Amino acid sequence: MADNFLERHHEDYEQRKAAWLRKKKHLPKNAQRNIQRPEDEAL
């Protein structure tokens, strides 16, 4: 187990994380939706 196991897994994790963040940046942001609310909010 002393063959840099943790280091390799950490590097793999960092690569996956970087790819996820790159993908996340290109996703469209949810636009604020205009929610139709009744005039009487007690309903």
N, CA, C and O atoms as a GROMACS GRO file, in nm:
protein
  172
    1MET      N    1   0.081  -0.120   0.000
    1MET     CA    2   0.000   0.000   0.000
    1MET      C    3   0.086   0.126   0.000
    1MET      O    4   0.033   0.237  -0.008
    2ALA      N    5   0.213   0.111   0.009
    2ALA     CA    6   0.300   0.228   0.014
    2ALA      C    7   0.346   0.270  -0.125
    2ALA      O    8   0.452   0.329  -0.141
    3ASP      N    9   0.265   0.240  -0.226
    3ASP     CA   10   0.305   0.272  -0.364
    3ASP      C   11   0.231   0.398  -0.413
    3ASP      O   12   0.179   0.401  -0.525
    4ASN      N   13   0.227   0.500  -0.329
    4ASN     CA   14   0.164   0.627  -0.361
    4ASN      C   15   0.014   0.612  -0.390
    4ASN      O   16  -0.041   0.685  -0.473
    5PHE      N   17  -0.049   0.520  -0.324
    5PHE     CA   18  -0.192   0.494  -0.344
    5PHE      C   19  -0.275   0.619  -0.321
    5PHE      O   20  -0.356   0.657  -0.405
    6LEU      N   21  -0.255   0.682  -0.206
    6LEU     CA   22  -0.334   0.800  -0.174
    6LEU      C   23  -0.306   0.916  -0.269
    6LEU      O   24  -0.397   0.988  -0.308
    7GLU      N   25  -0.180   0.933  -0.306
    7GLU     CA   26  -0.144   1.042  -0.397
    7GLU      C   27  -0.211   1.024  -0.533
    7GLU      O   28  -0.262   1.120  -0.590
    8ARG      N   29  -0.212   0.901  -0.584
    8ARG     CA   30  -0.275   0.875  -0.714
    8ARG      C   31  -0.425   0.900  -0.707
    8ARG      O   32  -0.483   0.960  -0.797
    9HIS      N   33  -0.487   0.854  -0.601
    9HIS     CA   34  -0.630   0.874  -0.589
    9HIS      C   35  -0.665   1.021  -0.572
    9HIS      O   36  -0.767   1.067  -0.622
   10HIS      N   37  -0.581   1.094  -0.502
   10HIS     CA   38  -0.604   1.237  -0.486
   10HIS      C   39  -0.590   1.308  -0.621
   10HIS      O   40  -0.669   1.397  -0.652
   11GLU      N   41  -0.491   1.270  -0.700
   11GLU     CA   42  -0.474   1.330  -0.833
   11GLU      C   43  -0.594   1.299  -0.922
   11GLU      O   44  -0.641   1.387  -0.994
   12ASP      N   45  -0.644   1.176  -0.917
   12ASP     CA   46  -0.763   1.140  -0.994
   12ASP      C   47  -0.882   1.224  -0.951
   12ASP      O   48  -0.960   1.271  -1.033
   13TYR      N   49  -0.895   1.241  -0.820
   13TYR     CA   50  -1.004   1.321  -0.767
   13TYR      C   51  -0.994   1.465  -0.816
   13TYR      O   52  -1.094   1.523  -0.858
   14GLU      N   53  -0.875   1.522  -0.813
   14GLU     CA   54  -0.857   1.660  -0.856
   14GLU      C   55  -0.890   1.674  -1.005
   14GLU      O   56  -0.947   1.776  -1.045
   15GLN      N   57  -0.854   1.576  -1.087
   15GLN     CA   58  -0.885   1.582  -1.230
   15GLN      C   59  -1.035   1.574  -1.253
   15GLN      O   60  -1.089   1.648  -1.336
   16ARG      N   61  -1.104   1.484  -1.180
   16ARG     CA   62  -1.249   1.474  -1.195
   16ARG      C   63  -1.317   1.602  -1.149
   16ARG      O   64  -1.413   1.648  -1.211
   17LYS      N   65  -1.267   1.659  -1.039
   17LYS     CA   66  -1.324   1.782  -0.986
   17LYS      C   67  -1.306   1.897  -1.087
   17LYS      O   68  -1.400   1.973  -1.110
   18ALA      N   69  -1.189   1.908  -1.146
   18ALA     CA   70  -1.164   2.014  -1.244
   18ALA      C   71  -1.254   1.998  -1.366
   18ALA      O   72  -1.307   2.096  -1.417
   19ALA      N   73  -1.273   1.875  -1.412
   19ALA     CA   74  -1.362   1.850  -1.526
   19ALA      C   75  -1.505   1.886  -1.490
   19ALA      O   76  -1.576   1.944  -1.572
   20TRP      N   77  -1.548   1.852  -1.370
   20TRP     CA   78  -1.684   1.884  -1.327
   20TRP      C   79  -1.704   2.034  -1.321
   20TRP      O   80  -1.808   2.085  -1.363
   21LEU      N   81  -1.605   2.106  -1.268
   21LEU     CA   82  -1.616   2.251  -1.258
   21LEU      C   83  -1.620   2.315  -1.397
   21LEU      O   84  -1.695   2.410  -1.419
   22ARG      N   85  -1.539   2.264  -1.491
   22ARG     CA   86  -1.543   2.317  -1.628
   22ARG      C   87  -1.680   2.294  -1.689
   22ARG      O   88  -1.734   2.384  -1.754
   23LYS      N   89  -1.737   2.176  -1.669
   23LYS     CA   90  -1.869   2.145  -1.723
   23LYS      C   91  -1.975   2.233  -1.657
   23LYS      O   92  -2.067   2.280  -1.724
   24LYS      N   93  -1.963   2.254  -1.527
   24LYS     CA   94  -2.061   2.332  -1.452
   24LYS      C   95  -2.066   2.476  -1.502
   24LYS      O   96  -2.174   2.535  -1.507
   25LYS      N   97  -1.952   2.532  -1.541
   25LYS     CA   98  -1.948   2.671  -1.586
   25LYS      C   99  -2.027   2.690  -1.714
   25LYS      O  100  -2.076   2.801  -1.739
   26HIS      N  101  -2.042   2.588  -1.796
   26HIS     CA  102  -2.110   2.600  -1.924
   26HIS      C  103  -2.258   2.570  -1.916
   26HIS      O  104  -2.329   2.582  -2.016
   27LEU      N  105  -2.306   2.532  -1.800
   27LEU     CA  106  -2.448   2.504  -1.787
   27LEU      C  107  -2.525   2.636  -1.777
   27LEU      O  108  -2.477   2.731  -1.715
   28PRO      N  109  -2.643   2.641  -1.837
   28PRO     CA  110  -2.721   2.765  -1.827
   28PRO      C  111  -2.770   2.787  -1.685
   28PRO      O  112  -2.808   2.693  -1.615
   29LYS      N  113  -2.767   2.910  -1.645
   29LYS     CA  114  -2.815   2.943  -1.511
   29LYS      C  115  -2.967   2.946  -1.514
   29LYS      O  116  -3.027   2.990  -1.612
   30ASN      N  117  -3.028   2.901  -1.408
   30ASN     CA  118  -3.172   2.904  -1.401
   30ASN      C  119  -3.217   3.048  -1.391
   30ASN      O  120  -3.182   3.120  -1.298
   31ALA      N  121  -3.296   3.090  -1.490
   31ALA     CA  122  -3.348   3.226  -1.488
   31ALA      C  123  -3.453   3.237  -1.378
   31ALA      O  124  -3.523   3.141  -1.346
   32GLN      N  125  -3.462   3.355  -1.323
   32GLN     CA  126  -3.564   3.376  -1.221
   32GLN      C  127  -3.699   3.364  -1.288
   32GLN      O  128  -3.733   3.442  -1.376
   33ARG      N  129  -3.774   3.267  -1.246
   33ARG     CA  130  -3.905   3.244  -1.305
   33ARG      C  131  -4.006   3.334  -1.237
   33ARG      O  132  -4.006   3.351  -1.115
   34ASN      N  133  -4.092   3.391  -1.318
   34ASN     CA  134  -4.200   3.472  -1.262
   34ASN      C  135  -4.310   3.378  -1.216
   34ASN      O  136  -4.380   3.318  -1.298
   35ILE      N  137  -4.324   3.366  -1.087
   35ILE     CA  138  -4.424   3.277  -1.030
   35ILE      C  139  -4.556   3.350  -1.027
   35ILE      O  140  -4.566   3.462  -0.976
   36GLN      N  141  -4.658   3.286  -1.081
   36GLN     CA  142  -4.792   3.347  -1.080
   36GLN      C  143  -4.850   3.331  -0.940
   36GLN      O  144  -4.879   3.220  -0.896
   37ARG      N  145  -4.865   3.440  -0.873
   37ARG     CA  146  -4.919   3.437  -0.737
   37ARG      C  147  -5.058   3.500  -0.738
   37ARG      O  148  -5.083   3.596  -0.810
   38PRO      N  149  -5.147   3.446  -0.660
   38PRO     CA  150  -5.281   3.507  -0.653
   38PRO      C  151  -5.272   3.644  -0.585
   38PRO      O  152  -5.180   3.671  -0.507
   39GLU      N  153  -5.369   3.729  -0.617
   39GLU     CA  154  -5.367   3.863  -0.559
   39GLU      C  155  -5.385   3.856  -0.407
   39GLU      O  156  -5.325   3.933  -0.332
   40ASP      N  157  -5.469   3.762  -0.365
   40ASP     CA  158  -5.491   3.745  -0.221
   40ASP      C  159  -5.398   3.634  -0.174
   40ASP      O  160  -5.423   3.517  -0.201
   41GLU      N  161  -5.291   3.670  -0.103
   41GLU     CA  162  -5.192   3.571  -0.064
   41GLU      C  163  -5.239   3.477   0.044
   41GLU      O  164  -5.170   3.382   0.080
   42ALA      N  165  -5.359   3.503   0.099
   42ALA     CA  166  -5.413   3.415   0.202
   42ALA      C  167  -5.466   3.286   0.139
   42ALA      O  168  -5.489   3.188   0.210
   43LEU      N  169  -5.484   3.287   0.009
   43LEU     CA  170  -5.539   3.167  -0.058
   43LEU      C  171  -5.437   3.058  -0.068
   43LEU      O  172  -5.465   2.951  -0.121
   0.00000   0.00000   0.00000
